[in-house]
Amino acid sequence: MIWIAVLALLLLALCGAPLFAIILGAAAIGFLTMDTPLAVLHITIYQLTDSVVLMALPLFTFAGFLLSEAKTADRMMRLSQAAFGWLPGGMALVALVACAFFTALTGGSGVTIVALGALLLPALAKAGYQEKFNLGLMTSSGSLGLLLVPSVPLLVYGIIAQQMSQQLDMPTVEITDLYLAGLVPALLMIVALYLWCLWAMRKQPVPKQAFSFAELRGALWDARWELPLPVVVLGGIFSGVLVISEAAAVTALYVLVAEVLLYRDIPLRKLPRIMRESMVMVGGILLILAVALAFSDYLVFAGVPETLFAFIQTHVESKLAFLLLLNLVLLALGALLDIFAALVIMVPLILPVALGYGIDPVHLGIIFVANMQIGYITPPVGMNLFIASYRFHKPITELFRATIPFMLVLLVVLALITYIPELSLFLVR
């Protein structure tokens, strides 16, 4: 009977059944094999409500949707160009900075390519950069910022890790620690890509843009209502004045007032649609999170993490080799799965094993999201490759060739992040 249920579940997965249904079905089958009443599923799903940071998820998501609907991309582009356009390789740095902060604010990787692509690609071409370089830069920059506050993937990782902390007898993973830990790795990625841009264009240097204080002042004034947002979020969280859920509420209210009442980019009639679309996305994430917790409870009760750890330890003796294997697996998953699906499926499996190798759970969160970020541009099925192909009307094979040098640079930074945990943890510890 159990085997029939397993085969039916596999068939449903191949037919495209929703992810939450597959995870819930797997949890139900697992508990049945242990002769555990299925009523336990209700208890394990309900434990999601114990998370004190859960409220931050819909609020940050709503704020991100508002920013993506407004003219924030235009203002970020103008400000970045005024501030950095005069440096060597200035337009490349403008693209990196604008994409990183727009992704951080909106929480969407593909959204950045769609929103900023129409602005940055012509600007890069006008500045003298080659088309292949421009395509690779824009596609690679689309996922920058996933490690910056207020990163939704880091928030989701923190929620899952907090729910598992009691089961695994480990210290609670604080969301503020994850946000602090992501700052230096994110900046390293931006700096490394900028240095690569300078090296790649060394034989064909592009003319610098003249610095204009008047333009910088105008760009600052244009973005006057959005510039305080990082200060509000970062200052509130890291000063201890606001907890994560309170900071999310302040962020959502601030963005709502700024975009609707001050900038008037979003008319009131559009608000119900934006609310509906953002909450539909949040509802999907919460549903997957809830059933993933039920599945993780089954894994813990069945002793799967211990068995997996014993198996891996038999074949992978050193911590360094395990981290290499972890990166390879996560890169493949990042290319194949959405980041939230990868989080809810893999964190319950990987976290206990990583603890066995002495890896800090905060460091693991940074490694996980950094891999997912690179996975978005990993051939042949990285999601951002297809989004960029559609947005820029270019063959997917052309995007492969253009993106590979940038991906290799990011892989070098990933190795540094992975094997030098102090890069992530020194601000935390």
C-alpha positions in Angstrom: 0.0 0.0 0.0 2.8 2.4 0.9 4.6 1.7 -2.4 1.4 2.4 -4.3 1.2 5.8 -2.5 4.8 6.6 -3.3 4.4 5.8 -7.0 1.2 7.8 -7.1 3.0 10.8 -5.5 5.9 10.5 -8.0 3.4 10.4 -10.9 1.6 13.5 -9.6 5.0 15.3 -9.3 5.8 14.4 -12.9 2.4 15.7 -14.0 3.1 19.1 -12.4 1.2 18.9 -9.1 1.8 21.9 -6.8 4.9 21.7 -4.7 3.1 22.0 -1.4 0.9 19.0 -2.3 4.0 16.9 -3.1 5.8 17.9 0.1 2.6 17.3 2.2 2.0 13.9 0.6 5.6 12.9 1.3 5.3 13.9 4.9 2.0 11.9 5.2 3.5 8.8 3.6 6.5 9.1 5.9 4.4 9.3 9.1 2.3 6.4 7.9 5.5 4.2 7.6 6.2 5.1 11.3 2.6 4.1 12.3 2.0 7.7 13.4 -1.6 9.0 13.1 -1.9 11.6 10.4 -3.5 14.0 12.9 0.1 14.9 13.8 0.3 16.8 10.4 -2.1 19.5 11.8 0.1 20.0 14.8 3.3 20.2 12.8 1.8 22.6 10.2 0.4 24.8 13.0 3.8 25.3 14.6 4.6 27.8 11.8 2.5 30.3 13.7 5.0 30.2 16.6 7.5 32.2 14.5 7.7 35.7 15.9 9.2 37.0 12.6 6.5 35.5 10.4 4.7 38.9 10.1 7.8 40.4 8.4 7.4 38.2 5.3 4.1 39.7 3.9 5.1 43.3 4.9 8.5 43.2 3.2 7.0 41.5 0.2 4.2 44.2 -0.1 6.9 46.9 0.1 8.9 45.2 -2.6 5.9 45.0 -4.9 5.2 48.7 -4.4 8.8 49.7 -5.2 8.7 47.6 -8.4 5.5 49.2 -9.5 6.8 52.7 -8.9 9.5 54.6 -10.8 12.1 53.5 -8.2 14.2 51.9 -10.9 14.5 55.2 -12.8 15.5 57.1 -9.7 18.1 54.4 -8.6 19.6 54.5 -12.1 19.9 58.3 -12.2 21.4 58.4 -8.7 23.9 55.6 -9.4 25.0 57.2 -12.6 25.5 60.6 -11.0 27.4 59.1 -8.1 29.6 56.6 -9.9 29.5 57.3 -13.6 32.7 59.4 -13.5 34.8 56.5 -12.2 36.8 54.2 -14.5 34.3 51.7 -15.7 31.7 53.9 -14.2 28.6 52.7 -16.1 29.5 49.1 -15.2 29.6 50.0 -11.5 26.4 51.9 -12.0 24.7 48.8 -13.3 26.1 46.6 -10.4 25.1 49.1 -7.7 21.7 49.9 -9.1 20.8 46.2 -9.7 22.0 45.1 -6.2 20.0 47.7 -4.3 16.9 47.4 -6.5 17.0 43.6 -5.9 17.5 44.1 -2.2 14.5 46.5 -2.0 12.1 44.6 -4.2 13.2 41.0 -3.3 12.9 39.9 -6.9 15.8 38.8 -9.1 13.9 38.6 -12.4 12.1 41.8 -11.6 15.5 43.6 -11.6 16.3 42.4 -15.1 12.9 43.4 -16.5 12.8 46.8 -14.7 16.4 48.0 -15.1 17.2 46.2 -18.4 15.4 48.8 -20.5 17.4 51.6 -18.8 20.8 50.1 -18.3 21.4 48.1 -21.6 21.1 51.2 -23.9 23.1 53.3 -21.4 25.9 50.8 -21.4 25.9 50.6 -25.2 25.9 54.4 -25.4 28.9 54.6 -23.0 30.9 52.3 -25.4 30.6 48.9 -23.9 30.3 45.9 -26.2 27.0 44.1 -26.5 28.2 40.7 -25.3 29.7 42.3 -22.2 26.5 44.3 -21.6 24.3 41.2 -21.8 26.6 39.2 -19.4 26.7 42.1 -16.9 23.0 42.7 -16.8 22.1 39.0 -16.6 24.6 38.4 -13.8 23.7 41.6 -11.9 20.0 40.6 -11.7 20.4 38.4 -8.7 22.9 40.7 -6.8 21.4 42.0 -3.6 19.8 38.8 -2.4 22.2 38.9 0.6 21.3 42.5 1.5 18.7 43.8 3.9 15.8 43.2 3.7 16.5 39.9 1.9 13.3 37.7 1.9 15.3 34.5 1.1 17.5 35.1 4.3 14.3 35.7 6.2 12.8 32.4 5.0 16.0 30.6 5.9 15.9 32.2 9.4 12.3 31.1 9.9 13.0 27.5 9.0 16.2 27.4 11.1 14.4 28.9 14.1 11.7 26.2 13.9 14.3 23.5 13.8 16.4 24.9 16.6 14.5 23.1 19.4 14.6 19.8 17.5 18.3 20.1 16.9 19.3 21.6 20.3 21.1 24.5 18.7 21.2 28.2 19.4 18.4 30.2 17.8 19.4 31.8 14.5 18.6 35.5 14.7 17.4 37.2 11.5 19.5 40.3 12.4 22.6 38.0 12.5 21.8 36.8 9.0 21.4 40.3 7.7 24.6 41.4 9.3 26.4 38.3 7.9 25.3 39.0 4.4 26.7 42.5 4.1 30.4 41.8 3.5 29.8 38.8 1.1 27.4 41.0 -1.0 29.9 43.8 -1.2 32.6 41.3 -2.1 30.6 40.1 -5.1 29.9 43.7 -6.3 33.6 44.7 -5.9 34.8 41.5 -7.6 32.5 42.0 -10.6 33.5 45.6 -10.9 37.2 44.6 -11.0 36.5 42.0 -13.6 34.7 44.7 -15.7 37.8 46.9 -15.5 40.0 44.0 -16.6 37.6 42.9 -19.4 37.6 46.4 -20.9 41.3 47.1 -20.4 42.0 46.9 -24.2 39.0 49.0 -25.1 38.7 51.6 -22.3 35.5 53.6 -22.4 35.5 57.4 -21.9 34.6 58.6 -18.4 31.5 60.6 -17.7 32.2 64.0 -16.4 31.2 64.5 -12.8 28.4 67.0 -12.3 27.6 68.2 -8.8 24.4 69.7 -10.1 23.3 66.3 -11.5 24.2 64.5 -8.3 22.2 67.1 -6.3 19.3 66.7 -8.6 19.4 62.9 -8.4 19.6 63.0 -4.6 16.6 65.4 -4.5 14.7 63.1 -7.0 15.3 60.1 -4.7 14.8 62.1 -1.5 11.9 59.9 -0.2 13.5 56.6 -1.0 17.0 57.3 0.2 16.1 57.2 3.9 14.5 53.7 3.5 17.8 51.7 4.0 18.6 53.9 7.0 15.2 53.3 8.5 15.4 49.5 8.0 19.1 49.1 9.0 19.1 51.6 11.8 15.9 50.3 13.3 17.0 46.6 13.2 20.7 46.9 14.1 20.2 49.5 16.8 17.7 47.2 18.6 15.0 49.9 18.5 12.8 47.7 16.2 12.5 44.0 16.0 12.2 42.4 12.5 8.4 42.4 12.3 8.3 46.1 13.5 10.9 47.1 11.0 8.9 45.4 8.3 5.7 47.3 9.3 7.6 50.6 9.3 9.1 49.8 5.9 5.7 48.9 4.4 4.1 52.0 5.8 7.0 54.3 4.7 7.0 52.9 1.2 3.2 53.1 0.9 3.3 56.8 1.9 6.3 57.6 -0.3 5.1 56.0 -3.5 1.3 56.7 -3.2 1.2 60.1 -1.5 4.6 61.8 -1.9 5.8 60.6 -5.4 2.3 59.7 -6.5 3.7 57.0 -8.8 1.0 54.6 -7.8 -2.6 55.8 -8.0 -5.0 54.6 -5.3 -7.0 52.5 -7.8 -3.9 50.2 -8.4 -3.4 49.5 -4.7 -5.9 46.6 -4.4 -4.3 44.8 -7.4 -0.8 45.2 -5.9 -2.0 44.0 -2.5 -3.7 41.0 -4.1 -0.6 40.0 -6.2 1.8 40.4 -3.3 -0.4 38.4 -0.9 -0.9 35.7 -3.4 2.8 35.3 -3.6 3.1 35.3 0.2 0.3 32.8 0.6 2.2 30.4 -1.7 5.4 30.8 0.3 3.6 30.4 3.6 1.8 27.3 2.4 5.0 25.7 1.2 6.8 26.7 4.5 4.0 25.1 6.6 4.1 21.8 4.9 7.9 21.8 4.7 7.9 22.1 8.5 5.7 19.0 8.7 8.1 17.2 6.3 11.2 18.3 8.4 9.5 16.9 11.5 9.1 13.6 9.8 12.8 13.6 8.8 13.9 14.3 12.4 11.5 11.7 13.9 12.7 9.1 11.4 16.4 9.9 12.1 17.0 10.8 8.4 19.5 13.6 9.1 21.6 11.3 11.4 21.6 8.6 8.8 22.5 11.1 6.0 25.3 12.5 8.2 26.7 9.0 9.0 26.6 8.2 5.2 28.3 11.4 4.2 30.9 11.2 7.0 31.8 7.7 5.8 32.6 9.0 2.3 33.5 12.6 3.1 35.8 12.8 6.0 36.9 16.5 6.0 34.8 19.6 6.5 36.4 21.2 3.5 35.3 18.4 1.2 31.8 18.5 2.6 31.6 22.3 1.8 32.8 21.6 -1.7 30.1 18.9 -2.1 27.5 21.3 -0.6 28.3 24.0 -3.1 28.0 21.7 -6.0 24.6 20.4 -4.9 23.3 23.9 -4.1 24.5 25.3 -7.4 22.6 22.6 -9.3 19.5 23.1 -7.2 19.7 26.9 -7.7 19.6 26.3 -11.4 16.8 23.9 -11.3 14.5 25.2 -8.5 13.0 28.5 -7.3 15.0 29.8 -4.3 12.0 29.4 -1.9 11.4 25.8 -3.1 15.1 25.0 -2.6 15.1 26.5 0.9 12.1 24.6 2.2 13.2 21.3 0.7 16.9 21.3 1.4 17.4 23.3 4.7 15.8 20.6 6.9 18.1 18.1 5.3 21.3 20.1 5.1 21.2 22.0 8.4 21.5 19.0 10.7 24.4 17.5 8.6 26.2 20.9 8.5 26.0 21.2 12.3 27.6 17.8 12.5 30.6 19.2 10.6 30.8 22.2 12.9 29.4 24.7 10.4 27.8 27.8 12.0 24.1 27.9 10.9 24.4 31.6 10.1 27.3 30.9 7.9 25.3 28.1 6.3 22.5 30.5 5.5 24.9 32.9 3.6 26.4 29.9 1.7 22.9 28.7 0.8 21.6 32.1 -0.5 24.9 32.9 -2.3 24.7 29.6 -4.2 21.1 30.2 -5.1 22.1 33.6 -6.4 24.7 32.1 -8.7 22.3 29.3 -9.6 20.0 31.8 -11.3 22.7 32.3 -14.0 24.0 28.7 -14.1 23.6 27.1 -17.6 21.6 25.4 -19.0 18.5 26.1 -17.0 19.2 29.1 -14.7 16.0 31.2 -14.5 17.6 34.6 -15.1 19.1 33.3 -18.4 15.6 32.7 -19.7 14.3 36.0 -18.3 17.2 37.9 -19.9 16.7 36.1 -23.2 13.0 37.1 -23.3 13.7 40.7 -22.1 16.6 41.4 -24.4 15.3 39.3 -27.4 18.5 37.3 -27.6 19.1 33.5 -28.1 19.6 31.6 -24.9 23.0 30.3 -26.1 24.2 33.9 -26.6 23.3 34.5 -22.9 25.2 31.4 -21.9 28.4 32.7 -23.5 28.0 36.2 -22.3 27.4 35.2 -18.7 30.0 32.5 -18.1 33.0 34.9 -17.3 30.8 36.8 -14.7 29.7 33.5 -13.2 33.3 32.3 -12.8 34.1 35.5 -10.9 31.2 34.9 -8.6 32.3 31.3 -8.1 35.7 32.6 -6.9 33.9 34.9 -4.4 31.7 32.0 -3.3 34.8 29.9 -2.5 36.1 32.7 -0.4 32.7 33.1 1.4 32.6 29.3 1.9 36.1 28.6 3.2 36.6 31.9 5.1 33.6 32.0 7.5 35.0 35.1 9.2 34.0 37.1 6.1 30.4 36.4 7.1 30.7 36.1 10.8 33.0 38.8 12.0 30.3 41.5 12.1 28.0 39.0 14.0 30.4 37.6 16.5 
